[in-house]
Each structure stands twice: as structure tokens, then as C-alpha cells.
Amino acid sequence: MTPQQEKIGTYPFVAEPFHCDFRGRLTLGVLGNHLLNCAGFHATDRGFGIATLNESNYTWVLSRLAIELTDLPRSYEPFTVQTWVENVYRLFTDRNFALLNAQGEPIGYARSVWAMINLETRKPADLLTLHEGKIVDYIANAPCPIEKPSRIKVSGTQPAATLTAKYSDIDINGHFNSIRYIEHILDLFPLDLYRQRPIRRFEMAYVAESYFGDTIQFFVEEQADGTVCVEVRKLEGDVVCRSKMVWGEPYAAE
Amino acid sequence: MTPQQEKIGTYPFVAEPFHCDFRGRLTLGVLGNHLLNCAGFHATDRGFGIATLNESNYTWVLSRLAIELTDLPRSYEPFTVQTWVENVYRLFTDRNFALLNAQGEPIGYARSVWAMINLETRKPADLLTLHEGKIVDYIANAPCPIEKPSRIKVSGTQPAATLTAKYSDIDINGHFNSIRYIEHILDLFPLDLYRQRPIRRFEMAYVAESYFGDTIQFFVEEQADGTVCVEVRKLEGDVVCRSKMVWGEPYAAE
């Protein structure tokens, strides 16, 4: 392995049948879960994992996620996630991903933006000084030919759906699980849309936490360019997260 | 390995952070998913997997599932699922499971009942003649010290929850995903109950399929012995599935 390849984490998976949707394709929620796990594995192997950080009272917080796909693994198909650190700034780090099919060909990429916060003060940590700034040693230069997460704006006032945060929505921190937001957002749309115009690009911007028993509302807005934006707000109007979707042509092999 | 051990499938896992609930314990939905996957791996390795069966127009249908626990894996903890065939009858087969913690000690067991149906006629297949009855060669004799799935009855008429089947609920067969019923049933209960009296036994009886757009209702009834039963019905009253839960003392290590 070259030093460059050593910086890239490579993780094999198989698309489990109950992780696939009605089309027999891996759901974006499950893919998102795999990406976050790979980020965790990769950081842990390099001394920047949650467990190590928690000891020193820090944790990673996901701020943005953008996924772009030309295809999605089918039920029982092996696939691979690669991940690497692209940039490290004082308060944020950019982590990229590639999704490879069973033949090792790229069928998608993802970009994510993370901050590290102090668990006591909830204030962001300075990534360039933590652990003697060692994180910059892991910066890798690999292609990720998709646009960065964009700004998402939704002005609608009529919710498309309303729900109350339940047991399955809540993670170990007592927060609404990042992946469950994705699932609830996907649930706003009819099967026919998935059949005719699968999602080609999916973005999440995490703004604030919500908690067990919170009522959250989903506001959907189609933009002039055909993209669909979703804003999730608490009843009082505070924004929890935003999402942007580009629904495109059916996957090549379909 | 003795011939007996060869008949038992052993599958290692790690409790992923986003697969754990607010207590940092693996959720029963994720555990159920692992059990079904292990059933699939084990059957596939022995020529009775879905893929092989589909070629000959047959598929497995899960009828009953009963899980009993003394503990649940914590976030990032390794654990193991073992599975084997206990009995084969003409129309049903009993498949058992053991859940082992990181030290290899049993922390739970499960029993499941499966039928095989013909995909065209939807009629059950005769397990004792299919593939020259080879399935009986895989019967193993291992301890599974929990009671068989029981009869569940709910007579209530006031639903505790009502929902419409959405994108994330639907599997590749166009049916409501077996695991999602478990998640929706768990979502009927408050976090405090999980905190004070974790589930010690959980049963599912799958009765009929539901589909995208179906409205289903959840009827909850506490029995005289303290067990809680849930019946899921379509709007017209047809029963979709039933569940029974025993909420018990906190796990030993808590």
C-alpha cells in the first residue's frame, strides 16, 4: 500500500434483504448508517474515535451529509464503502466517501462535514490543536466528483407530515437519531416516485437536536430547478434539520 | 467439529451505535433482523436459501418468533447469534437461536416457526418431500430453554396508535416488512418503561400481509398476568399480526 492508500479506509458490506426497499435496493437510511459507521471505524483506527474522545469529554457531531448515486446495491449484493479525510479546518473537518459495487466500480460518492464538541460545555473543539493536531496527518487526496453540500431553504408553512419522537427514534445520547430523520423524510414520498425517478442526490443539514416526545413537522417544497427540499421543524418553529433531494432518471441497469 | 456442531450456524456481530436505543442497548428490531438474516445464511449454506427456493418458485414465510433475554449487547459490543433447526414437520419447521455475549455466555434465546410456500399458488409446500426431504438431515439437538410461542388474544377496540404504511415499511415483496412491525410495536411504549422494566420476552405472530398505503391500527391490552399483548389490524378489522411482551426486572448489569 502506498501512504495515500493507507489513509483510505475500506469496509466491505452485503445488502441485507430487510435493509432493501420495495425495489430490492439498499435504502438511503441504511446506506447513511453504513457511512456513519465507516466514519467511526476509520476515526477509531486513527485514535479519533468516539470512545477515545469521550474519555477526554469530546464527541463528533455530524453537520452535513451529501450523497450522490448512479446506482444502489441490490438485495444480497456485496458492496464496499471507502472513506477518507479531505480537509481539516479549525472547527470542521470534511470526510468523503466512495460507494463501490460488487465489481469494485464507483456507483456513488458522499461528502460529510463534522465538528467536534466538548460534551460539558457543548462548545466546538479546535481540531488543529486537539491530539497535537495529528488529524491533519490523515488527510488523503482521492477523487470525490460531487458537489459540496449546498444551502437549503424552505419557506413553506403547511406541514406535509407531523410526528412525535418515539422509542425507535431516540439514540444513546437521548437525541433523535440522525438516520431516523432520513427515514422519515423518505417516507414523505410515494412508491411511484421511487419507481420512476429514483433519488440521485440526497443532502442532510443537521441544525439542532430534538428529543423523545417532541412533535416535529415536515415541510416540503419543490424548487424551480426540480429539486425537492424538506425542512423539519419543532412545533414552535425551531429548525431541526433540512434535506434536499434530486430525483433523477432510473438507474442504468433497471 | 462434531456432526452436531456442524449443524449449528454461528454468526458474529457488533452492536452498531445507531442500532442501539437510548439505553445504549441493541434494539429488539435490530436483533430480530439479525436473527432473520442468520436464518437466511444458515438455510442458504444448506441449499434451502431464498435464492435457491425462488428458482423453484418457493419462499420461506416467518410465522412465529419468540425472543427471551437476560441481557442485550451494548453499543460497540461484539455478540454472536447461533441458529439451528429443531424440528421439521410437513408444513412447518422450528428454528431456534441462541444469543451469546462477548464472553460467549448465553444472554438470550429465540424460537421461530417457518412455513414454505409456493410463490404462484401461495399454498404451503410439504417440507418432508421438498429437495428429497434433505432438510431433516440438518436437525440439531441443542438447548433452547425458553417456552414455545404462545397463543395471543386481544379483544380491545380502542386503537393506541394508527399509521399508514410508508416507503420505509415496505420490503422487496411489496409487503410490510416483518421487522418494521416490531419497531412500530416498540414505539407504542414510553422510554420510562424501557428504563424501569426492560422487555424480557417478546413474541410475534404473523397472520396476514399488509401493503403500501394500508392503514393499520395497534390495539394494546394488559393481561391479568402482567404481560402486554398487541394486535395489529387493518381498518376493516383483519388481523395482520399479534405480539406479546413480558416486561421484567432491569438487566442484571444495570
Chai-1 contact restraints between the chains, C-beta under 6 A:
chainA,res_idxA,chainB,res_idxB,connection_type,confidence,min_distance_angstrom,max_distance_angstrom,comment,restraint_id
A,E16,B,N37,contact,1.0,0.0,6.0,A-B,restraint_1
A,F18,B,N33,contact,1.0,0.0,6.0,A-B,restraint_2
A,F18,B,N177,contact,1.0,0.0,6.0,A-B,restraint_3
A,F18,B,I179,contact,1.0,0.0,6.0,A-B,restraint_4
A,C20,B,I172,contact,1.0,0.0,6.0,A-B,restraint_5
A,F22,B,I170,contact,1.0,0.0,6.0,A-B,restraint_6
A,F22,B,G174,contact,1.0,0.0,6.0,A-B,restraint_7
A,G24,B,I172,contact,1.0,0.0,6.0,A-B,restraint_8
A,N33,B,F18,contact,1.0,0.0,6.0,A-B,restraint_9
A,N37,B,E16,contact,1.0,0.0,6.0,A-B,restraint_10
A,S75,B,I172,contact,1.0,0.0,6.0,A-B,restraint_11
A,K166,B,D187,contact,1.0,0.0,6.0,A-B,restraint_12
A,Y167,B,L186,contact,1.0,0.0,6.0,A-B,restraint_13
A,Y167,B,D187,contact,1.0,0.0,6.0,A-B,restraint_14
A,S168,B,E183,contact,1.0,0.0,6.0,A-B,restraint_15
A,S168,B,L186,contact,1.0,0.0,6.0,A-B,restraint_16
A,S168,B,D187,contact,1.0,0.0,6.0,A-B,restraint_17
A,I170,B,F22,contact,1.0,0.0,6.0,A-B,restraint_18
A,I172,B,C20,contact,1.0,0.0,6.0,A-B,restraint_19
A,I172,B,G24,contact,1.0,0.0,6.0,A-B,restraint_20
A,I172,B,S75,contact,1.0,0.0,6.0,A-B,restraint_21
A,G174,B,F22,contact,1.0,0.0,6.0,A-B,restraint_22
A,I179,B,F18,contact,1.0,0.0,6.0,A-B,restraint_23
A,E183,B,S168,contact,1.0,0.0,6.0,A-B,restraint_24
A,L186,B,Y167,contact,1.0,0.0,6.0,A-B,restraint_25
A,L186,B,S168,contact,1.0,0.0,6.0,A-B,restraint_26
A,D187,B,K166,contact,1.0,0.0,6.0,A-B,restraint_27
A,D187,B,Y167,contact,1.0,0.0,6.0,A-B,restraint_28
A,D187,B,S168,contact,1.0,0.0,6.0,A-B,restraint_29
A,L191,B,F212,contact,1.0,0.0,6.0,A-B,restraint_30
A,F212,B,L191,contact,1.0,0.0,6.0,A-B,restraint_31
